[in-house]
Every structure is written in C-alpha cells, then in structure tokens.
C-alpha cells in the first residue's frame, strides 16, 4: 500500500476518478463493469485511501462491490465542499470534486472505514420502505379524520389496514435479517434491555448506527446529532444547540426518551433534575436521548444487559450483568 489518495466523484451514470500522486484522471461507468475497471486501473499497489461522498442511491453499489477490495473512506459532502472552498476552489465540477476529495484525504490523513456488513444495502432498503409506509399511515389517518362520506371512509380504512399489514411484514423481515448475524442478534437483546427502548427503536439504532459498540461517548452523540455545540467568541457566549448527525436515528430516539422520563427510574430522576434547574423541556429530552444512545453503546461494547430487579421494595438499577441467563425475570 502506498501513501497515496484517490478521489472518486460518484454520479448516476459514471465515476470520475482522480489520483493525487500523478494527477491522473479517468472516468468509468457506475456499474459492475466500471467497478472492475477501476480496480484494474488502481492495480495491486493500493493507495492509502479511496475517498468518496455518499450520493443517495448511486453510491450503494459502489460500496458493496469495492468495500472488501479497496480502502474506502466516505466523507460528509458538506465537509468536502468546505475543504474545497478553503483551498480557493469555487468551481464545482465532477472532475474538480474528485481532485478535491483526493486532496482532502491526504491533507487530513483520513483512515479507511471499517468494512460494513454485506447486507447493509438490504437493511437500508427495508428501512426506507418502512419509513415511507409510516408517512402513508399518518397521511391516511389524517385523511380519515376529515372524511364525512361512508364510501370514502371505507376506502381509506381499507388502504390503512393494508399499510398496517405491510408494516408488520417489514418489521418481521428487518428483524429476521438483523438476526442472521449472531453479534447483531445479541446487540438487539442488549439494547432492548434498556427500559424505554423497544424493538423498532433497537432495530433502527443497529441499522442507522452499525458502529455501535465500537465508539467513544462523544462520537456516539455526535454521529446521532444530539451533542450540544458550544458557541463562544471573546466575551460573547451564544446558546448551545444540536446540529447535523443522522436524523433517522435522532427521530427514532425521541419517543423512547419521553417514555424513559416516565418509566426509567434513573433517566426520570435526571429529567426532573434538569427541569428543576430551569432547563427547557426540549433540552432535557435531548439529554435523555443522548443518555439512551450512550448507554446502548456501552452495553454493546461491554456485552452487558441493563435490567431492573425489585429489592427491599425499591427499584435498583443493575447495569452490569455478566451472565444474563441467571438474571431474574
């Protein structure tokens, strides 16, 4: 492996590729044939990194075909654009973007990403289909509330029943796909042991954050977009806020956080302390969301289950249970 960087700008029909060491630029089709030609062009002397941006549906096949063969590095498009602008590159073309990606990889000494699961595209597709059905369900429910005629109500109820049936089928398919991997099956059980997190939220966490169990606390919160961002300059002190991150994951944590403030003794106490200190409800809920995700990451990392047992008429939290088979039900 050489200390070189290759930038790949991915579009619907083609791959624009720039190699930093010699400035070579080539184009390949965004297809299986193109992926094979890219591997042949790179050769046996692999670069230190192949940098690219996620481009919706167009980069999935690229990832799946080359993750086991090339040191891929996926970067945030916003970060890549800001890097290009910091170098004075105002023009935005596929060729210029490929060159900027290669330069960014070397400038920041980016490390290759850990290989993703082979079935990740399958899980993402199933999850996207589920999200679309949830929107359909909400739309149909709202439509039913406004309708007055029996016929239109009947038709809407029929479509609503079909959507609910499809959701159940998708939930079973997602769960079954996740449980094909023993590690993920174990992680699902550990995450669901947290009071407030159910099956749907646990599966969403594993799909949207496959790195869980291998991250630091700050990294977990940052990836989900629930880490407060401090704003200070001189004597000025701005209000902290959350920004960026993986929105589907953040959305999935909102309702479990509300449930946890009522039924999880530890998080309920934390929520009350924050409210008593004058924190707004949204700030306190965000803190609970962050706590839930960090706790899930810790349990998966340490292979421990979170349970509550009744002892001396008080609920006592137990976070470290080495042998879950011996835990009281």
Secondary structure, 3 states (H helix, E strand, C coil): CCCCEEEEEECCCEEEEEECCCCCEEEEECCHHHHHHHHHHHCCCCCCEEEEECCHHHCHHHHHHHCCCCCEEEECHHHHHHHHHHCCCCCCCHHHHHHHHHHHHHHCCCCCCCCCCCCHHHHHHHHHHHHHHHHHHHHHHHHHHHCCCHHHHHHHHHHHHHHHHHHHHHHHHHHHHHCCCHHHHHHHHHHHCCCCCCHHHHHHHHHHCCCCCCCCHHHHHHHHCCCCECCEECCEECCCECCCCCHHHHHHHHHHHHHHHHHCHHHHHHHHHHHHCCCCHHHHHHHHHHHHHHHHHHHHHHCCCCEEEEECCEEEEECCCCCHHHCCC
